Amino acid sequence: MYRSSPARKYGPLAALAAVQLLVVLVAPSTAPDAGSDALATGAPGAAGVPGAAGAPPGTVLADGSTVAADGSIVAPSGTTAGTATTGAGAASAGSGTTASGGAAVAGGAQAAAVTGDTSHCVDGRQFDPRLDYFAPPCVPGKPGQTGVDNGGSTSMGVTRDKVVVVNYIPDYGAEVNAILRAQGLYYDAEDAKVMNAAFSSFINATYNLHGRKLEIITYQGTCRTVPPDLPCLIGEMNTIAKRYKPFAVHFNTTVCSRCYAELARLKIVSFGGAGFSEEFRRQLKPYNYAEGISATRMAKTFANWWCNQMTSKGGTGRTAIYAGAQNPQQDFRKSPRELGVVSTDDPDNKGVVKDVLYPELAKCGEKVTHEYFYEQNVSTAEQQSQAGTAVMNSPQNPATSVVCFCDPVAPQFSYSAAARNNYWPETLFASNQGLDTDPTGQTYMDSGGSPSLACPFPARGCSFDGALGLGEESGTRPADQLAGVKIFKASGKAASSGLTPLVQENFWTNYNMLASLIMVTGPNLSPATMAAAAPKLGSRGGGTTGYARRAFEDGEQSWTRDVRLLYWSKKKTSAFNGEAGAYVQVGPRMESFPKAKQPAIPTVDQRG
């Protein structure tokens, strides 16, 4: 079992938090014109399928289509069944109860039998879903086949033989790298090369990329990334474009949205970013994707949950029963709920709160009067935490319930400030940046009975002890059962000592998404055709499957569609690392929530 040491969890936490608070996300003020792709050209043949013209009946073409007896082209059912398996579909706040997934979704059933050579497929998927539940739908043809008439160069970074992807490795500097090593999140260019070789080898042998191979080039960045040196970083995006002319860039970060905008301007697909709004991705479409849930969808889903199960408006009689009891002079547990919201002051995050969250909350009569948008500046972190607590804990009508739409680091300071001010509201979260993983939650606890950054007075309890809210991650499982770990092992490549389960999982999830999109797009590959084909991946997961529901629906470029309702238990042993502290999921994954007197979550004194 993978176990993290106390030093990994607690030792570097304050330093990491200080560094990450420097990060600033800057949303682009202008978006590239995604209406046309000058580099994408149509492929010859009937229905745009290379090799179709004059092919005899029964021929399986490059995209898996089949030539019928009358010469017409029959598309592979595996690429047209997405709408038949989408399950409940998208949910909006106030739309009623929607548990995500369903029988057809969970099993990945297709609308019709797949034709052509499918001997490589397992249970309707391209490879055994026991390796990765999100193995893509079966596509006929021989995996890894070369010499296919695929139209050749259909876009920049695409040739007859390969699709070029650049993996940009940020330069965080020696201090930050040391912290990331302690947390098991560090990888350098050499580690990336090992993973890129392993995952591209598996993809090229297992996926049907229509005669092409995925070529991943590892690029070590030289610009300061935290805080981002924008002129330098944007310059490097241009260097990558000129030197490699890639189809896509994998840049795994929550910072430098300007970098993604620049790649889109250069007509290069980017993926790996987290925490952005769907509005941001819509501006960059068809050049930006994310495997996680968008900030927009998370805000709407939180508002739906709040309105149906948490608000005290409308005579519901609900009180803040999940608040702490440490301050008898300010016991919120019998008080009507007053919601406070904390987020960063970057334009994209602030826009989601103001323009998405608040209008959705207004549908149930909720008006947020306590808000704090913090500047990501380490030099004022302590002052800002105190200021934010003062806003929430106002003398008149204080917030009884505080939700944080933020990364996993900022809560370290806010929880500390709240405890130091003897302020114990309900601790709520709406996570799409990794806060809802057991290793992260464990850092909000005390350090083996000693104070930690987030829990300065262990004898009085920690702010996170009674936490509850929404998270995007799939259910917690042992580290060696993560898909990235299993796929890496299946590739036959030897792992370097620096690779950790979380790093492997992150890389694989992103590459699986990209390779699956390329596969269902067919031979005529370009950013525009890939965006159009994305819904053909269909819908999988959700509900009671133990996995997020993933689907490209409603024109969105974010793959995850649903959430888990969670609460934190400091006594429960984590399945991931065998240590104390774990999230507990309540019910199936959801896209909207039923009305209830209170969530089906125990109060902190009743949690095992």
C-alpha positions as CSV (number, residue, x, y, z in Angstrom):
1,M,0.0,0.0,0.0
2,Y,1.2,3.5,-0.8
3,R,1.8,5.5,2.3
4,S,2.8,9.1,2.6
5,S,5.1,10.2,5.4
6,P,4.2,12.9,7.9
7,A,7.0,15.0,6.5
8,R,5.4,14.8,3.1
9,K,2.0,15.9,4.4
10,Y,3.0,18.6,7.0
11,G,6.6,19.6,6.7
12,P,6.5,21.7,3.6
13,L,2.9,22.8,3.8
14,A,3.4,26.4,4.9
15,A,6.0,26.9,2.3
16,L,4.0,25.4,-0.5
17,A,1.0,27.5,0.5
18,A,3.1,30.6,0.5
19,V,4.3,29.9,-3.0
20,Q,0.9,29.0,-4.4
21,L,-0.7,32.1,-3.1
22,L,1.6,34.0,-5.4
23,V,-0.1,32.5,-8.4
24,V,-2.4,34.7,-10.4
25,L,-4.8,33.5,-13.1
26,V,-5.4,36.0,-15.8
27,A,-8.4,35.4,-18.0
28,P,-7.9,36.4,-21.6
29,S,-9.8,39.6,-22.6
30,T,-10.0,38.4,-26.2
31,A,-10.6,35.0,-27.7
32,P,-9.2,33.6,-30.9
33,D,-11.5,33.0,-33.9
34,A,-12.3,29.3,-33.7
35,G,-14.8,29.4,-36.5
36,S,-12.4,28.1,-39.1
37,D,-9.1,26.2,-39.2
38,A,-7.0,27.2,-42.1
39,L,-4.8,24.2,-41.6
40,A,-7.5,21.6,-41.7
41,T,-8.3,20.2,-45.2
42,G,-10.9,17.8,-46.3
43,A,-9.9,14.2,-47.1
44,P,-10.7,12.6,-50.4
45,G,-13.3,9.9,-50.9
46,A,-17.0,9.5,-50.3
47,A,-18.4,11.2,-47.2
48,G,-14.9,12.6,-46.5
49,V,-13.5,9.1,-45.7
50,P,-10.1,8.4,-47.3
51,G,-10.1,5.4,-49.6
52,A,-13.9,5.1,-49.8
53,A,-14.2,5.8,-53.5
54,G,-14.2,2.6,-55.5
55,A,-13.7,0.3,-52.5
56,P,-15.4,-3.1,-52.8
57,P,-18.4,-4.0,-50.5
58,G,-17.4,-5.1,-47.1
59,T,-14.2,-3.0,-47.0
60,V,-13.5,-1.6,-43.5
61,L,-12.2,2.0,-44.1
62,A,-9.7,4.0,-42.1
63,D,-12.3,5.4,-39.7
64,G,-14.0,2.1,-39.1
65,S,-16.8,2.7,-41.6
66,T,-17.9,-0.1,-43.8
67,V,-18.7,0.0,-47.6
68,A,-22.2,-1.5,-48.1
69,A,-23.3,-3.6,-51.0
70,D,-24.7,-0.5,-52.8
71,G,-21.5,1.4,-52.3
72,S,-22.8,3.6,-49.5
73,I,-20.8,4.2,-46.4
74,V,-22.0,2.7,-43.1
75,A,-20.5,4.5,-40.1
76,P,-19.2,2.5,-37.2
77,S,-21.8,2.4,-34.4
78,G,-19.1,2.8,-31.9
79,T,-18.7,6.4,-33.1
80,T,-22.3,7.4,-33.3
81,A,-23.8,6.0,-30.1
82,G,-23.0,8.9,-27.8
83,T,-26.4,10.3,-27.6
84,A,-27.9,6.9,-26.9
85,T,-25.9,6.5,-23.7
86,T,-25.9,9.9,-22.2
87,G,-28.1,8.9,-19.3
88,A,-29.7,11.8,-17.4
89,G,-28.1,14.6,-19.3
90,A,-27.1,18.0,-18.0
91,A,-28.7,19.4,-14.9
92,S,-29.3,23.0,-14.0
93,A,-30.0,24.3,-10.6
94,G,-33.6,23.8,-9.5
95,S,-34.3,21.2,-12.2
96,G,-35.1,18.5,-9.8
97,T,-33.3,15.3,-8.8
98,T,-30.8,13.9,-11.2
99,A,-28.5,11.0,-10.2
100,S,-25.9,10.8,-12.8
101,G,-25.3,7.7,-15.0
102,G,-27.5,4.8,-15.4
103,A,-27.4,1.2,-16.5
104,A,-26.5,1.9,-20.1
105,V,-24.0,4.5,-19.1
106,A,-22.4,2.4,-16.5
107,G,-21.9,-0.5,-18.9
108,G,-20.9,1.7,-21.8
109,A,-23.5,0.0,-24.1
110,Q,-23.7,1.2,-27.6
111,A,-26.7,1.8,-29.7
112,A,-25.9,-0.8,-32.3
113,A,-23.4,-3.6,-33.0
114,V,-20.0,-2.5,-34.0
115,T,-19.0,-3.8,-37.4
116,G,-15.6,-4.7,-38.7
117,D,-12.7,-6.3,-36.9
118,T,-13.3,-5.9,-33.2
119,S,-11.3,-8.9,-31.9
120,H,-9.2,-6.6,-29.8
121,C,-12.1,-5.1,-27.9
122,V,-13.3,-6.2,-24.5
123,D,-16.9,-5.6,-23.3
124,G,-17.4,-3.0,-26.0
125,R,-14.3,-1.0,-25.0
126,Q,-11.1,-0.6,-26.9
127,F,-9.2,-2.5,-24.2
128,D,-10.0,-4.3,-21.0
129,P,-11.9,-1.8,-18.8
130,R,-10.4,-3.5,-15.7
131,L,-7.2,-1.5,-16.6
132,D,-9.1,1.7,-16.9
133,Y,-12.8,2.1,-16.5
134,F,-12.7,4.9,-19.0
135,A,-11.2,2.8,-21.8
136,P,-12.8,4.4,-24.9
137,P,-15.6,2.7,-26.9
138,C,-14.5,0.0,-29.3
139,V,-13.4,1.2,-32.8
140,P,-13.1,-1.4,-35.5
141,G,-9.7,-2.0,-37.2
142,K,-6.3,-3.2,-36.1
143,P,-4.9,-1.2,-33.2
144,G,-1.5,0.3,-34.1
145,Q,-1.9,-0.3,-37.8
146,T,0.2,1.8,-40.2
147,G,0.1,2.4,-43.9
148,V,-3.6,3.5,-43.8
149,D,-5.0,5.9,-46.4
150,N,-5.8,8.6,-43.8
151,G,-5.5,11.8,-45.9
152,G,-2.0,12.6,-44.6
153,S,-1.5,16.0,-43.2
154,T,-5.0,17.1,-42.2
155,S,-3.8,19.7,-39.7
156,M,-0.7,21.2,-38.1
157,G,1.1,18.5,-36.2
158,V,-0.6,15.7,-38.1
159,T,1.0,13.7,-40.8
160,R,0.3,10.4,-42.5
161,D,2.3,8.6,-39.8
162,K,2.0,10.6,-36.5
163,V,0.3,13.1,-34.3
164,V,2.7,15.4,-32.5
165,V,2.1,16.4,-28.9
166,V,4.4,18.5,-26.7
167,N,4.5,18.0,-23.0
168,Y,5.5,21.3,-21.4
169,I,7.3,20.8,-18.0
170,P,7.0,24.0,-15.9
171,D,10.1,25.4,-14.2
172,Y,9.0,25.9,-10.6
173,G,12.5,26.6,-9.3
174,A,14.6,24.6,-6.7
175,E,12.6,25.7,-3.6
176,V,9.2,24.7,-5.0
177,N,10.6,21.5,-6.5
178,A,11.9,20.5,-3.1
179,I,8.4,21.0,-1.7
180,L,6.7,19.0,-4.4
181,R,9.2,16.2,-3.8
182,A,8.1,16.1,-0.2
183,Q,4.5,15.9,-1.2
184,G,5.0,13.2,-3.8
185,L,3.8,15.5,-6.6
186,Y,7.2,16.3,-8.1
187,Y,8.3,15.2,-11.6
188,D,11.0,16.5,-13.8
189,A,11.6,16.3,-17.5
190,E,13.3,12.9,-17.1
191,D,10.3,11.5,-15.2
192,A,8.0,13.0,-17.8
193,K,10.0,11.3,-20.5
194,V,9.5,7.9,-18.8
195,M,5.8,8.5,-18.5
196,N,5.4,9.9,-22.0
197,A,7.2,6.9,-23.4
198,A,5.1,4.4,-21.4
199,F,1.8,6.0,-22.1
200,S,2.4,6.7,-25.8
201,S,3.6,3.1,-26.2
202,F,0.4,1.8,-24.7
203,I,-1.8,4.1,-26.8
204,N,0.0,3.3,-30.0
205,A,-0.4,-0.4,-29.4
206,T,-3.9,-0.3,-28.2
207,Y,-5.8,2.5,-29.8
208,N,-6.9,2.8,-33.4
209,L,-5.4,6.1,-34.4
210,H,-6.2,5.5,-38.1
211,G,-2.6,4.8,-39.3
212,R,-0.9,7.3,-37.0
213,K,1.2,7.1,-33.9
214,L,1.1,9.5,-31.0
215,E,4.5,11.2,-30.7
216,I,5.0,13.0,-27.3
217,I,7.9,15.4,-27.1
218,T,9.0,16.4,-23.6
219,Y,9.9,20.1,-23.4
220,Q,11.5,21.5,-20.2
221,G,10.3,25.1,-19.7
222,T,12.8,27.7,-18.6
223,C,10.4,30.5,-17.5
224,R,9.3,31.1,-13.9
225,T,5.9,29.6,-13.5
226,V,5.0,30.5,-9.9
227,P,4.2,33.4,-10.0
228,P,4.0,33.3,-13.8
229,D,6.4,35.3,-15.9
230,L,3.9,35.9,-18.6
231,P,6.1,37.5,-21.3
232,C,8.6,34.6,-20.9
233,L,5.9,31.9,-20.8
234,I,4.0,33.2,-23.8
235,G,7.3,33.5,-25.6
236,E,7.9,29.8,-24.9
237,M,4.5,28.9,-26.3
238,N,5.5,30.6,-29.5
239,T,8.9,28.8,-29.5
240,I,7.1,25.4,-29.2
241,A,4.8,26.3,-32.0
242,K,7.6,27.4,-34.3
243,R,10.0,24.5,-33.4
244,Y,7.7,21.6,-33.3
245,K,4.4,22.7,-34.9
246,P,2.4,20.4,-32.7
247,F,-1.2,19.4,-32.9
248,A,-1.5,19.7,-29.1
249,V,0.3,20.8,-25.9
250,H,-0.1,19.1,-22.5
251,F,0.5,21.7,-19.8
252,N,-0.6,20.5,-16.4
253,T,-1.3,23.6,-14.3
254,T,-4.0,25.8,-12.8
255,V,-2.0,28.9,-13.7
256,C,-1.2,30.9,-16.9
257,S,-4.6,30.9,-18.6
258,R,-2.8,33.4,-20.9
259,C,-0.6,30.5,-22.1
260,Y,-3.7,28.5,-23.1
261,A,-5.1,31.6,-24.9
262,E,-1.8,32.0,-26.8
263,L,-1.8,28.4,-27.8
264,A,-5.4,28.8,-29.1
265,R,-4.3,31.9,-31.1
266,L,-1.6,29.7,-32.6
267,K,-4.3,27.1,-33.4
268,I,-2.8,24.5,-31.1
269,V,-5.0,22.3,-28.9
270,S,-4.1,22.5,-25.1
271,F,-5.1,20.2,-22.3
272,G,-4.1,19.7,-18.6
273,G,-5.5,22.8,-17.0
274,A,-7.9,22.7,-14.1
275,G,-10.2,25.2,-12.3
276,F,-11.3,27.2,-15.3
277,S,-14.9,28.2,-16.2
278,E,-16.7,26.8,-19.2
279,E,-17.0,30.4,-20.5
280,F,-13.2,30.5,-20.7
281,R,-13.1,27.2,-22.6
282,R,-15.9,28.3,-24.9
283,Q,-13.8,31.4,-25.8
284,L,-10.9,29.0,-26.8
285,K,-13.0,26.4,-28.5
286,P,-11.9,24.1,-30.3
287,Y,-8.5,24.5,-28.8
288,N,-8.8,23.7,-25.1
289,Y,-10.0,20.7,-23.1
290,A,-10.2,19.5,-19.5
291,E,-10.8,16.1,-18.0
292,G,-12.4,17.7,-14.8
293,I,-15.6,19.5,-14.2
294,S,-15.7,23.2,-15.1
295,A,-16.0,25.9,-12.5
296,T,-19.3,26.9,-14.1
297,R,-20.9,23.5,-13.7
298,M,-19.5,23.2,-10.1
299,A,-21.1,26.6,-9.2
300,K,-24.4,25.7,-10.6
301,T,-24.4,22.3,-8.9
302,F,-23.5,23.8,-5.5
303,A,-26.3,26.3,-5.9
304,N,-28.8,23.5,-6.6
305,W,-27.6,21.5,-3.5
306,W,-27.8,24.6,-1.3
307,C,-31.3,25.6,-2.5
308,N,-32.7,22.1,-2.1
309,Q,-31.0,20.9,1.1
310,M,-29.2,23.7,2.9
311,T,-30.9,27.1,2.7
312,S,-32.9,28.5,5.6
313,K,-34.9,30.8,3.2
314,G,-38.5,30.2,2.5
315,G,-39.5,29.0,5.9
316,T,-37.5,25.7,5.7
317,G,-36.7,25.8,9.4
318,R,-33.1,24.6,8.7
319,T,-30.3,25.6,11.0
320,A,-26.5,25.3,10.7
321,I,-26.3,21.9,12.4
322,Y,-22.8,21.2,11.0
323,A,-21.1,24.2,12.7
324,G,-18.6,23.7,15.5
325,A,-19.5,23.9,19.2
326,Q,-16.2,25.2,20.4
327,N,-17.5,28.7,21.2
328,P,-20.5,28.7,23.5
329,Q,-21.0,32.5,23.0
330,Q,-21.5,31.9,19.3
331,D,-23.1,28.6,18.7
332,F,-24.5,28.6,15.2
333,R,-26.1,25.1,15.3
334,K,-29.5,26.5,16.1
335,S,-29.3,29.6,14.0
336,P,-30.7,30.0,10.4
337,R,-28.0,29.7,7.8
338,E,-26.3,32.7,6.4
339,L,-24.0,31.8,3.5
340,G,-20.5,33.3,3.0
341,V,-18.4,32.8,-0.1
342,V,-14.6,32.9,-0.4
343,S,-12.7,32.7,-3.7
344,T,-9.7,34.3,-5.5
345,D,-9.9,37.7,-7.1
346,D,-8.8,36.6,-10.5
347,P,-11.2,37.6,-13.2
348,D,-12.3,34.1,-14.2
349,N,-13.0,32.8,-10.6
350,K,-14.6,36.1,-9.5
351,G,-16.8,36.1,-12.7
352,V,-18.1,32.6,-11.9
353,V,-19.1,33.6,-8.4
354,K,-20.7,36.9,-9.4
355,D,-22.3,35.9,-12.7
356,V,-23.1,32.2,-12.2
357,L,-23.3,31.3,-8.5
358,Y,-25.2,34.3,-7.3
359,P,-28.0,34.2,-9.9
360,E,-28.5,30.5,-9.3
361,L,-28.8,31.1,-5.6
362,A,-31.2,33.9,-6.1
363,K,-33.7,31.3,-7.5
364,C,-34.3,30.2,-4.0
365,G,-34.2,33.6,-2.4
366,E,-30.6,33.4,-1.3
367,K,-28.6,36.6,-1.3
368,V,-25.0,36.4,-0.3
369,T,-23.9,39.3,1.9
370,H,-20.6,37.9,3.1
371,E,-18.0,37.6,0.3
372,Y,-14.2,37.7,0.3
373,F,-12.0,37.6,-2.9
374,Y,-8.5,37.2,-1.8
375,E,-5.4,38.3,-3.7
376,Q,-2.9,35.5,-4.3
377,N,0.0,37.3,-2.6
378,V,2.1,35.6,0.0
379,S,3.3,38.8,1.5
380,T,-0.2,39.6,2.7
381,A,-1.5,36.1,3.3
382,E,-1.8,36.4,7.0
383,Q,-3.4,39.8,6.9
384,Q,-5.8,38.7,4.2
385,S,-6.9,35.6,6.2
386,Q,-7.6,37.8,9.2
387,A,-9.5,40.2,7.0
388,G,-11.5,37.5,5.3
389,T,-12.5,36.0,8.7
390,A,-13.6,39.5,9.9
391,V,-15.8,39.8,6.8
392,M,-17.4,36.4,7.5
393,N,-17.6,36.9,11.3
394,S,-19.2,40.3,11.1
395,P,-20.6,41.7,14.4
396,Q,-24.1,41.7,13.1
397,N,-25.5,38.7,11.3
398,P,-22.2,36.7,10.8
399,A,-22.0,34.0,8.2
400,T,-22.9,30.6,9.8
401,S,-21.7,28.7,6.7
402,V,-18.7,29.5,4.6
403,V,-17.9,27.8,1.2
404,C,-14.5,28.0,-0.4
405,F,-14.3,27.9,-4.2
406,C,-10.5,27.7,-4.2
407,D,-7.5,25.5,-4.5
408,P,-6.3,23.1,-1.7
409,V,-3.8,25.6,-0.3
410,A,-5.8,28.7,0.5
411,P,-8.0,26.9,3.1
412,Q,-4.9,26.3,5.2
413,F,-4.8,30.0,6.0
414,S,-8.5,30.6,6.3
415,Y,-9.1,27.6,8.6
416,S,-6.2,28.8,10.8
417,A,-7.5,32.3,11.0
418,A,-11.0,31.1,11.9
419,A,-9.7,28.9,14.7
420,R,-7.5,31.7,16.0
421,N,-10.6,34.0,16.1
422,N,-12.7,31.3,17.8
423,Y,-15.0,31.3,14.8
424,W,-16.6,27.9,14.0
425,P,-19.0,28.2,11.1
426,E,-20.1,25.3,8.9
427,T,-17.0,24.4,6.7
428,L,-18.2,23.9,3.1
429,F,-16.3,23.1,-0.1
430,A,-17.0,22.9,-3.8
431,S,-13.9,21.4,-5.2
432,N,-12.7,21.0,-8.8
433,Q,-9.0,21.5,-8.1
434,G,-8.1,18.5,-6.0
435,L,-9.3,19.5,-2.5
436,D,-11.5,16.4,-2.4
437,T,-8.7,13.8,-2.2
438,D,-7.9,12.1,1.0
439,P,-4.2,13.2,1.1
440,T,-5.3,16.8,0.8
441,G,-8.0,16.5,3.5
442,Q,-5.4,14.9,5.8
443,T,-3.3,18.1,5.7
444,Y,-6.2,20.0,7.3
445,M,-6.0,17.8,10.4
446,D,-3.6,18.2,13.3
447,S,-0.1,16.7,12.9
448,G,-0.3,13.6,15.1
449,G,-1.7,15.7,18.0
450,S,0.6,18.6,17.3
451,P,-0.5,21.9,15.7
452,S,-0.6,22.2,11.9
453,L,-1.0,25.2,9.7
454,A,-4.8,24.6,9.3
455,C,-5.3,23.3,12.8
456,P,-3.4,25.5,15.3
457,F,-5.2,24.3,18.5
458,P,-5.7,20.5,18.2
459,A,-7.1,20.2,21.7
460,R,-10.0,22.4,20.6
461,G,-10.5,20.6,17.3
462,C,-9.9,21.6,13.7
463,S,-12.1,23.7,11.4
464,F,-12.2,20.8,8.9
465,D,-13.5,18.3,11.4
466,G,-17.1,18.9,10.4
467,A,-16.5,19.7,6.7
468,L,-19.0,18.8,4.0
469,G,-19.6,19.7,0.4
470,L,-19.2,18.7,-3.2
471,G,-16.2,17.1,-5.0
472,E,-15.5,16.0,-8.6
473,E,-13.0,13.2,-8.0
474,S,-14.0,9.5,-8.5
475,G,-14.2,7.4,-5.4
476,T,-11.1,6.8,-3.4
477,R,-9.3,3.5,-4.1
478,P,-5.9,2.1,-3.2
479,A,-3.0,3.8,-4.9
480,D,-2.0,0.6,-6.9
481,Q,-5.6,0.5,-8.3
482,L,-5.4,3.8,-10.0
483,A,-5.7,3.5,-13.8
484,G,-2.5,5.4,-14.4
485,V,-0.5,3.0,-12.2
486,K,-2.1,0.0,-13.9
487,I,-1.6,1.3,-17.5
488,F,2.0,2.2,-16.8
489,K,2.6,-1.3,-15.6
490,A,0.8,-2.8,-18.6
491,S,3.1,-0.7,-20.9
492,G,6.1,-2.8,-19.8
493,K,8.2,0.3,-19.1
494,A,10.3,0.5,-16.0
495,A,9.3,3.2,-13.6
496,S,11.9,5.6,-12.2
497,S,12.0,6.0,-8.5
498,G,10.6,9.5,-8.7
499,L,7.2,8.5,-10.1
500,T,4.3,8.5,-7.7
501,P,0.8,7.1,-8.1
502,L,-0.8,10.6,-8.2
503,V,1.6,11.8,-10.9
504,Q,1.0,8.7,-13.1
505,E,-2.7,9.0,-12.7
506,N,-2.8,12.7,-13.7
507,F,-0.7,12.1,-16.8
508,W,-2.6,9.1,-17.9
509,T,-6.1,10.6,-17.4
510,N,-5.1,13.5,-19.7
511,Y,-3.5,11.3,-22.4
512,N,-6.4,8.9,-22.4
513,M,-8.8,11.8,-23.0
514,L,-6.7,13.1,-25.9
515,A,-6.1,9.7,-27.5
516,S,-9.8,8.8,-27.2
517,L,-10.8,12.1,-28.9
518,I,-8.3,11.4,-31.7
519,M,-9.6,7.9,-32.2
520,V,-13.3,8.8,-32.4
521,T,-12.6,11.7,-34.7
522,G,-11.4,9.5,-37.5
523,P,-8.7,10.0,-40.1
524,N,-9.6,13.6,-40.9
525,L,-8.1,15.0,-37.8
526,S,-8.1,18.7,-37.0
527,P,-9.0,20.8,-33.9
528,A,-12.4,21.6,-35.5
529,T,-13.2,18.0,-36.5
530,M,-12.1,16.7,-33.0
531,A,-14.4,19.2,-31.2
532,A,-17.3,18.1,-33.5
533,A,-16.6,14.4,-32.8
534,A,-16.1,14.7,-29.0
535,P,-19.7,13.8,-28.1
536,K,-19.2,10.5,-29.9
537,L,-17.2,9.2,-26.9
538,G,-20.6,8.9,-25.3
539,S,-21.3,9.0,-21.6
540,R,-19.8,6.6,-19.0
541,G,-19.7,6.4,-15.2
542,G,-21.7,8.3,-12.7
543,G,-24.4,7.1,-10.4
544,T,-23.3,4.2,-8.3
545,T,-20.4,3.1,-10.6
546,G,-17.8,4.6,-8.3
547,Y,-16.5,6.8,-11.1
548,A,-17.3,10.3,-12.3
549,R,-19.7,10.7,-15.2
550,R,-17.7,11.8,-18.2
551,A,-19.1,13.0,-21.4
552,F,-18.7,15.9,-23.8
553,E,-22.2,17.3,-23.9
554,D,-23.9,20.6,-24.6
555,G,-21.0,21.8,-26.6
556,E,-18.8,21.9,-23.5
557,Q,-15.1,21.1,-23.5
558,S,-14.9,19.8,-19.9
559,W,-15.2,16.0,-19.6
560,T,-16.6,15.5,-16.1
561,R,-20.3,16.2,-15.5
562,D,-21.2,15.3,-11.9
563,V,-20.2,15.4,-8.3
564,R,-20.0,13.5,-5.1
565,L,-21.7,14.7,-1.9
566,L,-19.1,14.3,0.8
567,Y,-18.2,14.8,4.4
568,W,-14.9,14.5,6.2
569,S,-14.2,11.9,8.8
570,K,-11.0,12.3,10.7
571,K,-11.3,8.8,12.2
572,K,-11.9,6.9,9.0
573,T,-8.9,5.1,7.5
574,S,-8.2,6.2,3.9
575,A,-8.3,3.4,1.3
576,F,-5.6,5.4,-0.7
577,N,-2.8,5.4,1.8
578,G,-4.0,3.6,4.9
579,E,-3.8,6.7,7.1
580,A,-6.4,8.4,9.3
581,G,-8.7,10.8,7.6
582,A,-10.9,10.2,4.7
583,Y,-13.9,11.6,2.7
584,V,-17.1,9.7,3.0
585,Q,-19.5,9.7,0.0
586,V,-23.2,10.0,0.6
587,G,-25.5,8.3,-2.0
588,P,-24.7,8.1,-5.7
589,R,-23.0,10.8,-7.8
590,M,-25.4,13.6,-8.6
591,E,-26.0,16.3,-11.2
592,S,-28.8,17.8,-9.2
593,F,-30.2,17.1,-5.7
594,P,-33.6,16.3,-4.2
595,K,-35.3,18.5,-1.6
596,A,-34.5,17.3,1.9
597,K,-34.8,18.7,5.4
598,Q,-31.0,18.5,5.8
599,P,-28.4,16.5,3.8
600,A,-28.1,12.9,4.9
601,I,-24.8,13.6,6.7
602,P,-24.0,13.1,10.3
603,T,-23.0,16.1,12.5
604,V,-19.4,16.2,13.6
605,D,-20.1,14.6,17.0
606,Q,-21.7,11.6,15.2
607,R,-19.0,10.9,12.7
608,G,-17.1,7.6,13.0
